[in-house]
């Protein structure tokens, strides 16, 4: 092994050790960068976004806000996903049904809980359904509750969807630790890799979709489709 090769190996080992030492700090910074809040001291309703892996921490936070008097009702979006087997009910209840049970267990009266009509699959769907829900009930403000690492993307999506309306949007989130892993240790959990890097990927994809839907890119897409698939006029036989 030549002196140059040994020097290169030592350099790579040093870089690896430095990276390994810096990783916990970088991982913590990445996780904290996803967490935002938009304060709303009072709202017409608290809305809990669907989330099968974190529904308990979301509903617990919503119940806490309800008991603080921040809003008089709680609305739940429904992702129409079924949970595991329930021995008590002898079936696989929907996660939204489990969320209702969690709220009742936290002392929220059933008459104060509503399920937003329509099934959702994305945060954008939830924002659209919540906007319709707010308009039908003449709500002027909604305090949205979600998990900490989804809060930045959720706020961005909600503000974009609610922008044409006069409904004020606030966002609050459950502190990591109950179901979502903490910012310092998320990388030690499989769910953490879904929640933190996964959120950055969704944010990037959201920005890309927004860019594509701008007028100049729309025109380019239309031209590209027209060139690739020229219109063929039908001739009578």
N, C-alpha and C positions, 0 to 999 in steps of 0.2 A: 504494500500500500504506500503510495507516494505521499510526500508532505502536503501536496495540494489537496489530495483526496481526504486526508485526515483533517485538514483545516476546514474543508467544506462540510464534513460530517459534524465537527464540533459546532460549526455555525448553525446547522440545521437542528442539532440537539438543543442549542441555546434558544433558538426561535421557538421550538416546541415547548420547552419549559416555561418560557415567558408567556406563551399563548395559554398554556394550561393554568398558569397562575392568574392570568387576567380574565379567564373565562367566567368565573362566578360573578365578578363585578359587571362584565359586559352583559351577562344573562339577566342580572338584576335590573340594569339600566333599560334593557329591551322590554322587560315585563312592565316596569313602571311607566314607560313611554306609552303604553296602551291604555292606561287608566286615566280617565277624565271624569269630571262632574260638572253639571250645569245646574246651579242651585235654583230651587223654586220653593219658597217657604210655604206657599199654599197652592193647592191645585184642585181642580174640579174632580179629578180622578187620578188614581195611581194605576199604571199599566205595567204588567209583568210580562216581559218577552219570554217566549217558549224556549226551553233548553233542557233536553232530557237528562244530560249528565250533570246539570247544576240547578235543577228546579227547586231543590230544597233551600239552598242558600238564597235564591232569588225571592221565594215566597216568604222566608223568614225575615228578610230585609223589608219586604213590602208590608208585612204585618207590623213590624216595628214602626215604620213610617205612619201607618194607619193609626196605631195607638198613640202616636205623638200628635195626632190631629192634623196631619198634613193634607189629608183628603178624606172624603166621606165614603168613597167606594173604591173597589179594586177590580180592574178588568184584566183578564188573562187572554193572551193570544193562544191559538190552538194549532200545534203542528201535526195533529192527527196521528201521532206516533204512540204505539202501544208499549207499555212497560212490562216488567216481569209478572209472573204469576202471583195473584193475590189469594192467599188462603181464606181470608175473610169473605171475599166476594166470589171466590171460585171462578175467576176469570182473569184475563190480562187487561187491566184498565188502561185507558189513555193516560198519558203523562199529565194532561190538563186536569183530569179527574183527580189524580194524585196531588196536583198542586192545590186544588180546591180543598182536599182533605187536610193538607198541611196548613192552609190558612185557617180552616175551622179549628184545627188543633192549637193554633196560636191565638185563638180567641176572637177571630174575625167573624161576625154574624153572617150566616149564609145569604141573607137578603142584601148584604153589602158586597157580594161577589158576583161578577158577571163574566161570561165568556164571550169574547168578541166573535161575532159571526164570521164563518168562513175559515177554511183550513189554510195554513201558510207553510211555505217551504224555505223562504229566505227572509233576511231582515228587511229587505225592501218590501216583500209581501206584507210583513207585519206593519210596516209604516203606512202602507196604502190602506190596509184594513183599519188601522187605528184612526187614520184621518177620516175615513167614512164613518166610523163609530162616533168620533167627536162631532162631526157635522150633523149627524142624525139626532144627537142628544144636546146640541147647542152648547158643547163644552168649550170653554175659553182657554183652558190650560190642562196639561197632562204631565204628570211626573212619571217618567219611565224608569223602571227598575230592571237591571240586567246584571250579568256577571262582570267583574272588574275588567277582564281582558277584552270583552266585547264592547266596552263602553265608548271607546273612541269611534269605532266604525258605526255603532248604533246611532250615536249623536250626529255624525256626518250624514247618515242616510235619512234619519228623521227630519233634520233641518232641510234637507233637499226636497223631501216629499211634502212637508208642511209649509214650505216657503210661500206658496200662493195663498195660504189661508191666514187667518188672524189668530190661530190657536198657538198659545205659548207652550214651548216644549222645554222641560227640564229633564235631567238624567241623574240618577243615583245608582250606586252599585253595591252589591254585597262585598264585604271585605274578604279577600282570599284567605283560605285556611279551613273553611268548613267542607267544601267540595273542591273548589278550585285550589290548586297548590299555591303556596306563597311565592312572592317574587324572587326570593333568595334561593328557593329550592325547586322551582317548577321543572327544571331540566332533569331532575331525578325521578320524575313521574311520567308515565306514558300519556296521561291526560294533559300534562303540561305542554308536551310537544304539539299536541293538537290545538291547544288554546293560544299559545304564544306565537310560535312560527306560523301556525295556521292563520292567525289573525292578520299578521303582516302580509301573507300571501293574498288574503281576501281584500285587504286594503289596496294592494297593488292592482289586483284585478278590477276593483271598483273604479280606481282612477283611470285605468285603461279603457273601460267601457265608457266612462264620461268623456274621455278624449275622442273616442271613435264616434260618439254621437254629436260632436260639434259639427256645425254646417260644412266647413271645408272637407272634413273627412267623410261626411255623409255623401257629398257630391263625388268624391273620389271613388267611394264604394259603389255608387250608382253607375259611374262610368265603367268601372272594372267589371261589374256584372253584365252591363250592356255589351262590352267587348267580348267577354267570355261566352255569353249566351245570346247571340244576336237573335232578334225577333224574326221569326219565319212566318210570312203571310200565307194563310191557307188558300189554296186554289180549288175552285169548284171542279169536280171531275168532268 
